[in-house]
């Protein structure tokens, strides 16, 4: 279980309540050779800010797999602003130590990553760009990913941005530090009439019941450099929700049988979760395919974020900018 407990500092993953004292006194079985080990994560948390220890815990869980922490063998993982504590086998401790090292080494001058999101009305951009890109494996159907040297990627992106059908998020490029996620998002609640209900205490004896749907786009990129600086790993998560239309439904009011129109939302939803590893001297380009683009045209003055049923080939670009590099 991975949880944050109100009133208890730090982040915890546990199979039973484990403490260093309990382990030292033999109160917790260590039949698999588990040992208690602590790691200094203060340099990373001091640079990244309060609460950032959760990113270290999350990455360890992703790297080692959640089942390794919830089986019959007692294990524990916890962290606060200064220390990460782990109770596990020596083999697992080695993996935990490697992840911690990736967060804390060079924490004073962290590596940076520029994350950009573009939307293109058609996938025709791939005709010209594809020969310059090298494909990398992707698990999600419909999603493609490529890498390219920095100079090549810059030329490809310049051509994309020059296209008349290219749109960019209003946020523009976002900068992420090593071990910290970058989030590009925007959205709104779309109100609608969901149902009708009796209301005997007020005329006309019934009332409309309102509800709201969340519309918008959220893209989260969490990058982490390898200990030797040669490669980057990044977890990419994407959530897109867009109401395509409101389907009208006519209902009879419960008192006078008056016909009342309610609505049923038709929603398009996209969920993508991927993990990539690529050379640190190259740029990662991810194409989500033709998906909803709930972003207004930048040359139109609108209050609403959500455009009408628009689709774009959404492209996410992650460019490493390593400390001490060009």
URTASUL-V343494 format. One record per residue. N is the residue number from 1. RES is the residue in one letter. PHI is phi in whole degrees, -180 to 180 (NA if undefined). OMEGA is omega in degrees with one decimal (999 if undefined). D_FIRST is the distance of its C-alpha to the first C-alpha in Angstrom with 2 decimals. Layout:
# URTASUL-V343494
n,res,phi,omega,d_first
N,RES,PHI,OMEGA,D_FIRST
N,RES,PHI,OMEGA,D_FIRST
This chain:
# URTASUL-V343494
n,res,phi,omega,d_first
1,X,NA,178.0,0.00
2,X,-117,-173.5,3.80
3,X,-149,168.5,6.27
4,X,-110,-174.4,9.93
5,X,-104,176.3,11.51
6,X,-61,-179.1,15.16
7,X,93,177.2,17.38
8,X,-120,-178.2,15.24
9,X,-69,173.4,16.12
10,X,88,-178.9,14.09
11,X,-119,-170.1,10.64
12,X,-129,166.7,8.00
13,X,-134,-171.4,5.43
14,X,-148,168.6,6.31
15,X,-120,-169.9,7.71
16,X,89,179.1,10.05
17,X,-77,-178.9,11.68
18,X,-116,174.9,13.29
19,X,-135,179.0,16.18
20,X,-62,179.3,19.07
21,X,-64,179.7,21.44
22,X,-63,179.2,19.69
23,X,-66,-176.9,19.67
24,X,-62,-178.8,23.28
25,X,-93,176.0,24.47
26,X,70,-178.9,23.11
27,X,-81,178.8,20.88
28,X,-115,-179.2,17.99
29,X,-65,178.9,19.15
30,X,-125,-174.9,19.62
31,X,-66,178.4,21.31
32,X,-95,179.3,20.15
33,X,84,-178.9,21.65
34,X,-62,175.9,18.61
35,X,-132,177.7,19.81
36,X,-95,-178.5,18.70
37,X,-140,175.8,19.60
38,X,-116,-177.0,19.75
39,X,-133,179.5,20.74
40,X,-83,177.0,22.84
41,X,-113,-177.6,21.55
42,X,-58,-179.7,23.99
43,X,-60,179.3,26.46
44,X,-71,-177.2,24.12
45,X,-64,179.2,22.75
46,X,-62,179.6,26.37
47,X,-81,-173.3,27.57
48,X,-85,178.1,24.80
49,X,112,-178.1,24.43
50,X,-56,178.1,22.19
51,X,86,-175.5,18.49
52,X,-73,175.6,18.89
53,X,-61,-179.9,16.68
54,X,-64,179.5,13.78
55,X,-69,176.7,15.75
56,X,-66,179.0,15.74
57,X,-61,-178.7,11.98
58,X,-60,-177.5,11.83
59,X,-69,177.0,14.76
60,X,-61,179.5,13.56
61,X,-64,177.6,10.62
62,X,-66,-176.4,13.41
63,X,-72,-173.6,15.86
64,X,-99,-178.6,14.23
65,X,91,-178.6,12.20
66,X,-60,-178.3,8.57
67,X,-59,-178.6,9.96
68,X,-66,-175.5,11.21
69,X,-110,-178.6,8.10
70,X,-122,-176.9,7.14
71,X,-82,-178.8,10.83
72,X,-72,179.3,13.38
73,X,-81,179.1,13.95
74,X,-58,-179.9,12.40
75,X,-152,179.8,10.92
76,X,-152,176.1,9.80
77,X,-146,179.4,10.06
78,X,-145,-178.9,11.28
79,X,-153,168.1,14.12
80,X,-129,-173.5,16.87
81,X,-69,-176.5,20.14
82,X,-120,-169.5,21.68
83,X,-135,168.3,19.45
84,X,-109,-179.3,16.45
85,X,-113,-176.6,15.59
86,X,-139,172.6,14.34
87,X,-120,-178.0,14.60
88,X,-165,-178.6,15.25
89,X,-70,177.7,18.39
90,X,-57,178.7,21.29
91,X,-63,178.4,21.00
92,X,-70,177.4,17.47
93,X,-59,178.6,18.74
94,X,-65,178.4,21.54
95,X,-69,177.5,19.43
96,X,-63,179.8,17.44
97,X,-60,179.5,20.90
98,X,-65,179.2,22.29
99,X,-65,179.9,19.78
100,X,-59,179.1,20.30
101,X,-60,179.4,24.00
102,X,-67,178.1,24.02
103,X,-83,-168.8,22.79
104,X,-93,-179.8,24.98
105,X,-68,-177.4,28.16
106,X,60,-179.9,30.75
107,X,-64,-178.6,28.49
108,X,-67,177.6,31.66
109,X,-130,-172.0,33.17
110,X,-72,171.4,30.34
111,X,-68,-178.6,31.03
112,X,-123,180.0,31.29
113,X,-140,176.4,30.81
114,X,-92,-179.4,32.79
115,X,-117,179.0,31.19
116,X,-125,177.5,33.65
117,X,-131,178.0,33.53
118,X,-123,173.1,36.72
119,X,-126,179.4,37.69
120,X,-119,-173.6,40.75
121,X,-62,178.4,42.56
122,X,-135,175.8,43.07
123,X,-83,-176.5,41.70
124,X,-64,178.3,45.24
125,X,-59,-176.4,44.31
126,X,-68,-178.5,42.89
127,X,-57,-178.5,46.44
128,X,-83,-171.9,47.55
129,X,-82,-170.6,44.32
130,X,-56,-178.9,42.95
131,X,-61,-178.2,45.42
132,X,-89,-173.0,44.23
133,X,-113,176.8,40.53
134,X,-108,-175.7,38.68
135,X,-71,173.3,36.06
136,X,-127,-175.1,32.53
137,X,-66,177.5,30.14
138,X,-138,-178.0,28.09
139,X,-93,-173.5,25.82
140,X,-80,177.9,26.26
141,X,-59,178.2,29.55
142,X,90,180.0,32.11
143,X,-96,175.3,30.64
144,X,-128,179.3,32.64
145,X,-145,-179.5,32.32
146,X,-142,169.6,34.90
147,X,-124,178.7,35.61
148,X,-158,173.6,38.91
149,X,-56,-174.0,40.56
150,X,-56,-177.8,40.52
151,X,-67,178.2,44.20
152,X,-65,179.8,43.93
153,X,-62,179.2,40.91
154,X,-62,178.6,42.80
155,X,-67,178.5,45.76
156,X,-62,-178.6,43.70
157,X,-67,177.3,42.00
158,X,-62,177.6,45.39
159,X,-68,178.5,46.78
160,X,-62,-177.1,43.89
161,X,-67,179.2,44.32
162,X,-82,-179.5,48.05
163,X,-72,-179.9,47.71
164,X,-71,-178.9,48.72
165,X,-98,-178.9,45.78
166,X,-95,178.6,43.14
167,X,-125,177.9,40.97
168,X,-122,174.5,38.59
169,X,-62,178.4,35.90
170,X,-58,179.9,37.49
171,X,-67,-173.5,35.00
172,X,71,178.2,36.59
173,X,-63,179.3,34.92
174,X,-120,-178.5,31.86
175,X,-100,176.5,31.26
176,X,-115,173.2,27.91
177,X,-91,-179.9,27.53
178,X,-56,178.9,25.92
179,X,85,-179.3,22.12
180,X,-116,-179.4,22.31
181,X,-76,170.3,22.08
182,X,-106,-178.4,25.25
183,X,-123,173.8,25.17
184,X,-116,-173.4,28.25
185,X,-154,173.4,28.21
186,X,-177,-179.8,30.43
187,X,-180,177.6,30.70
188,X,-158,173.0,31.98
189,X,-97,179.1,31.75
190,X,-103,-178.0,34.45
191,X,-75,175.3,35.75
192,X,-158,179.0,37.34
193,X,-92,-173.0,38.75
194,X,-93,-172.6,36.38
195,X,-164,171.9,38.28
196,X,-126,-176.5,40.90
197,X,-144,177.7,40.64
198,X,-61,175.3,43.27
199,X,-143,-173.2,44.28
200,X,-66,-177.7,47.11
201,X,-86,-178.1,47.46
202,X,-146,176.3,48.54
203,X,-72,6.3,50.96
204,X,-94,178.5,50.89
205,X,97,177.2,48.51
206,X,-153,178.5,45.53
207,X,-146,176.1,43.37
208,X,-77,175.1,41.50
209,X,-107,-178.1,37.70
210,X,-94,174.9,36.31
211,X,-146,179.8,32.99
212,X,-149,174.8,31.81
213,X,-112,175.1,30.18
214,X,-83,174.7,28.48
215,X,-119,176.0,30.41
216,X,149,-174.7,29.95
217,X,-135,175.2,28.55
218,X,-139,178.8,25.61
219,X,-122,-176.3,25.34
220,X,-121,178.9,22.80
221,X,-123,-177.3,23.62
222,X,-117,-176.5,21.57
223,X,-98,177.2,23.90
224,X,-149,-178.2,23.71
225,X,-79,174.0,26.78
226,X,-72,-175.5,27.05
227,X,-64,178.7,28.07
228,X,-90,176.6,31.64
229,X,76,-174.9,31.88
230,X,-90,-174.4,33.05
231,X,-140,176.6,30.28
232,X,-122,168.0,27.83
233,X,-113,179.1,24.50
234,X,-146,172.1,23.31
235,X,-98,-179.3,20.61
236,X,-115,175.3,22.46
237,X,-127,-178.3,21.19
238,X,-134,174.6,23.82
239,X,-130,176.8,24.05
240,X,-129,176.4,27.56
241,X,-131,178.8,28.66
242,X,-145,174.9,32.35
243,X,-82,-179.8,34.41
244,X,-78,176.4,37.23
245,X,-168,173.1,39.24
246,X,-107,179.5,39.36
247,X,-82,-179.3,40.84
248,X,-78,176.1,43.19
249,X,-135,180.0,43.33
250,X,-96,179.1,46.16
251,X,-120,175.6,45.45
252,X,-89,177.4,47.90
253,X,-61,-173.5,47.47
254,X,-70,-176.4,46.92
255,X,-107,-173.7,50.09
256,X,-107,179.2,52.90
257,X,62,174.1,51.64
258,X,-62,-179.5,51.92
259,X,-79,-178.0,50.24
260,X,-127,-179.3,47.24
261,X,-96,172.3,45.37
262,X,-115,-173.6,41.57
263,X,-132,174.4,39.42
264,X,-123,-176.5,36.72
265,X,-74,171.0,34.96
266,X,-103,-169.7,35.01
267,X,-112,169.5,32.09
268,X,-101,-176.7,31.61
269,X,-130,178.1,28.03
270,X,-127,176.3,26.93
271,X,-130,179.6,23.44
272,X,-131,173.1,23.33
273,X,-136,-175.7,20.60
274,X,-139,173.3,22.12
275,X,-128,-175.8,21.94
276,X,-123,170.8,25.32
277,X,-134,-178.0,26.95
278,X,-153,-179.3,30.60
279,X,-60,-175.0,33.30
280,X,-69,179.0,33.18
281,X,-93,179.2,36.86
282,X,-124,-177.6,36.36
283,X,-108,177.3,35.16
284,X,-95,177.5,32.58
285,X,-125,-177.7,33.77
286,X,-118,176.1,31.64
287,X,-106,-177.8,33.41
288,X,-82,-175.0,31.42
289,X,87,-178.7,34.52
290,X,-78,-176.2,36.27
291,X,-128,177.0,33.65
292,X,-56,178.7,34.06
293,X,-124,-174.2,35.16
294,X,-82,-177.5,34.66
295,X,-134,-179.3,36.61
296,X,-73,173.7,40.19
297,X,-62,-174.8,43.08
298,X,-71,-179.3,43.63
299,X,-94,178.9,47.37
300,X,-122,180.0,47.04
301,X,-84,-179.9,46.60
302,X,-135,176.0,43.99
303,X,-86,-177.7,41.64
304,X,-71,174.2,39.29
305,X,-75,-165.5,36.74
306,X,-90,174.8,36.80
307,X,-84,-176.5,39.65
308,X,-81,168.0,41.11
309,X,53,-176.1,39.36
310,X,-85,175.0,39.59
311,X,-121,176.0,38.26
312,X,-140,168.2,38.03
313,X,-84,-173.6,37.13
314,X,-84,-176.8,34.37
315,X,-120,178.1,34.38
316,X,-111,-176.9,31.80
317,X,-120,177.9,33.15
318,X,-120,-177.4,31.29
319,X,-115,176.2,33.80
320,X,-68,173.3,32.94
321,X,-128,-169.9,35.09
322,X,-72,178.0,34.55
323,X,-59,-179.3,35.62
324,X,82,-179.8,39.16
325,X,-94,-179.8,39.65
326,X,-72,999,42.07
